[in-house]
Amino acid sequence: MAAAKDDSAGEARPWGEVAPEAARRLLIAAVDAFAERGYHATTTRDIAGRAGMSPAALYIHYKTKEELLYRISRIGHEKAVEILRTAAEGEGSAAERLACAVRSFVRWHAGQHTTARVVQYELDALGAESRAEIVTLRRQADAQVRVILDDGVAAGEFDVPDIPGTTLAVLSLCIDVARWFNAAGRRTPDEVGTLYADLVLRMVGAKPAEG
């Protein structure tokens, strides 16, 4: 059976799903500003200035600064669920699917580390209703990893006495890459993904592949 394919961590056109172009420019500017200054320290004037627009132009596309954060967070979390679901539903053993999930998830958090920092670490700035939607997406992401771990334990591939705790540990390890990754560092996103996949397989006591 063929191993699961890694989802691409690259973004051919970042935020290409956002239209019109002015809205996309504002969202990209907001990502940069939130990552650099933090959500609360960023003003709508900061965002509009980075996008080369007037503050009034921003309100044509986004009613509030929080709406920008919500859009960024929702798109980012939907991408996370897509990456992990692709791996979980792929072909191959549980170990192959878990390695694929970790490689892909880590590569995205490294390759898109500026975006990922905002997506993963500014959740508390959202209002209750928006935050609840994002929490639902986070639970969906958790579920994909848990399915792989359940399959691995059932098949005798993994030694995991605490699946919920291990799920949290795996995801936390992957997500933290966005906090420290430096594009000028010595490891590429692909290399970090491969390293972390190996670490996670060791964490779950995966049996080494034969041959």
DODO-865660 format. One record per residue (C-alpha): y negated, x negated, z. Coordinates in steps of 0.25 Angstrom, whole numbers, padded with zeros to 4 digits, always signed. Last residue first. Example, Ala and Ser with C-alpha at 12.3 -4.5 7.8 and 13.67 -1.06 7.14 Angstrom:
+0004-0055+0029+0018-0049+0031
This chain:
+0014-0055+0021+0014-0046+0032+0000-0040+0037-0003-0044+0051+0000-0033+0062-0013-0027+0067-0016-0029+0081-0028-0019+0081-0038-0031+0085-0031-0040+0075-0034-0030+0064-0048-0029+0068-0050-0044+0068-0045-0045+0054-0053-0034+0049-0065-0041+0056-0063-0054+0049-0062-0047+0035-0074-0039+0037-0082-0051+0042-0078-0058+0029-0081-0046+0020-0095-0045+0027-0098-0060+0024-0097-0070+0035-0106-0082+0037-0118-0075+0041-0130-0072+0031-0126-0057+0031-0126-0057+0046-0117-0047+0053-0120-0045+0068-0123-0030+0070-0116-0025+0057-0103-0032+0062-0103-0023+0074-0098-0012+0066-0084-0018+0063-0081-0022+0077-0086-0009+0083-0077-0002+0073-0064-0010+0077-0067-0008+0092-0070+0007+0091-0057+0009+0083-0050+0000+0094-0054+0009+0105-0050+0022+0098-0036+0015+0094-0033+0010+0108-0019+0004+0108-0020-0003+0095-0009-0011+0090-0010-0010+0075+0001-0009+0064+0011+0000+0070+0009+0010+0060+0003+0020+0070-0006+0010+0076-0011+0006+0062-0013+0021+0058-0021+0024+0071-0029+0011+0069-0032+0016+0054-0036+0030+0059-0045+0024+0070-0053+0016+0060-0056+0029+0052-0059+0037+0064-0069+0028+0069-0077+0030+0056-0076+0045+0057-0081+0043+0072-0093+0035+0066-0096+0046+0057-0096+0057+0068-0105+0047+0076-0115+0047+0064-0115+0063+0064-0118+0063+0079-0129+0053+0077-0136+0062+0067-0136+0074+0077-0139+0066+0089-0151+0058+0083-0149+0044+0078-0154+0032+0085-0140+0030+0092-0134+0027+0079-0142+0014+0076-0131+0004+0078-0120+0007+0067-0128+0012+0055-0140+0003+0058-0131-0010+0059-0123-0005+0048-0135-0005+0038-0139-0019+0042-0124-0024+0042-0121-0018+0028-0112-0030+0024-0107-0032+0038-0105-0018+0042-0099-0015+0029-0090-0027+0029-0085-0023+0043-0081-0009+0039-0074-0014+0026-0066-0025+0033-0063-0016+0045-0058-0004+0037-0050-0013+0028-0044-0020+0040-0040-0007+0046-0034-0002+0033-0026-0014+0031-0021-0013+0045-0018+0001+0044-0009-0002+0032-0014+0001+0018-0021+0012+0010-0035+0017+0013-0039+0029+0022-0044+0020+0034-0051+0010+0025-0059+0021+0017-0061+0028+0030-0067+0016+0036-0077+0013+0025-0081+0027+0023-0083+0029+0038-0092+0017+0038-0100+0022+0026-0102+0036+0032-0107+0028+0044-0118+0021+0036-0122+0033+0028-0124+0041+0041-0131+0029+0049-0141+0027+0037-0144+0042+0036-0145+0043+0051-0155+0031+0052-0164+0037+0041-0164+0051+0047-0168+0044+0060-0180+0038+0054-0184+0053+0051-0186+0062+0039-0180+0053+0029-0182+0054+0014-0197+0058+0013-0199+0053+0026-0198+0039+0021-0209+0041+0011-0219+0044+0022-0216+0030+0029-0220+0023+0016-0210+0016+0007-0206+0002+0005-0192+0004+0011-0195-0006+0022-0209+0001+0024-0202+0015+0025-0192+0010+0036-0203+0003+0044-0212+0015+0043-0200+0024+0048-0200+0015+0060-0189+0006+0065-0188+0002+0080-0179+0014+0083-0169+0011+0072-0168-0004+0074-0177-0015+0069-0168-0022+0059-0157-0013+0057-0166-0001+0057-0176-0007+0047-0165-0011+0037-0158+0002+0038-0171+0010+0037-0175+0002+0024-0162+0005+0018-0164+0020+0021-0178+0020+0016-0173+0013+0003-0162+0024+0001-0172+0035+0004-0181+0029-0007-0169+0028-0017-0166+0043-0016-0155+0043-0011-0146+0036-0001-0131+0034-0006-0135+0021-0011-0137+0016+0004-0134+0002+0000-0131+0000-0015-0118-0008-0018-0115-0007-0003-0105-0017+0001-0094-0015+0012-0084-0011+0001-0073-0002+0007-0060-0011+0009-0048-0006+0002-0036-0002+0010-0023-0010+0007-0014-0005-0004+0000+0000+0000
